[in-house]
């Protein structure tokens, strides 16, 4: 027997900041229950980087609930809208990627989404919005822009802020919400999921459907997951994200990143990314934040990988934070030398500049084969592989 609509709403509310509106959602759920026709749950993702992040995972967990109740997820890969660039939450124009970069990133998304969502055809439909947007000509675009006034578009918080502060706001950015809204018309979305910064765009879709004589979608937005810096939303462009699947560092890298999160993020991460009862994790966070992070890291890795990976990641973290060296790390061929360390740290991706590398060496944060080095001017000649280490989490094997 399925669960009641009241219980479904309660479950959805854990990760929902707003449901617009709940009455419409109840009607859609009731009709689906009566007719046996599943709802179509839309979520769009622009492939601006190769990684699906834990920030994406928050609305996807809501979508997975819908799937488990028999509904269909419709994931729209924004291969076309990515060429415009989503301006959400930005105070500057987003750089537009090349078509080759977008296509390369898009290919990785479906496999990563499968870590969270059911992927059988009954529960998942993957579409690329280039299917319909690329076919639009200039007249079609002009007609689309004619559906909204400039005053309406400037109601978006980030647009209004940039406009009032006289920060550059380009015309193509104003079109983005219209394109996203048109996606909802084209795939007959019943519900659209997204982060709270997508609210305006999602409501455009709701309005466009109404104008086209279709039933308007319900909009569900989730809170924005704050990134590893503890300050702003998790973002691929800001680099403060944790990937759902990281081919470079894998579960071990995820474990280390979660352990480095600020304590004040723990409650939101548990609430948005796990199904553990609040009374269970809140007491743990208050009594022992470190243990709370360990448990969160293990729960996340068991969810996205498996129990064995979680145990191995924990063991590796304990070993490396107690002076050990991980078994796996990036390797770089550098030649025998002589070498100064700062440029090697840049090559290994540990720092972004020689100046930062020199500063880390002076701080005593750099080791070669577990021996601390403090002379940034010293030149090294290597006749065998050595392990270069920055802090407790960054390692690289240098090969002559």
Secondary structure, 3 states (H helix, E strand, C coil): CCCCHHHHHHHHHCCCCEEECHHHHHHHHHHHHHHCCCCEEEEEECCCCCCCEHHHHHHHHHHHHHHHCCCEEEEEECCCHHHCCCCCCCCCCCCCCCHHHHHHHHHHHHHHHCCCCCCCCCCEEEEECHHHHCCCCHHHHHHHHCCCCHHHHCCCHHHHHHHHCCCCCCHHHHHHHHHHHHHHHHHCCCEEEEEHHHHHHHHHHHHHHHHCCCCCCEEEEECCCECCCCCCECCCCCCCCCECCCCCCHHHHHHHHHHCCCHHHHHHHHHHHCCCCHHHHHHHHHHCHHHHHHHHHHHHHHHHCCHHHHHHHHHHHHHHHCCCCCCCCEEEECCCEEEEHHHHHHHCCCCCCHHHHHHHHHCCCEEECCEECCCCCCEEECCCCEEEEECCCEEEEEEC
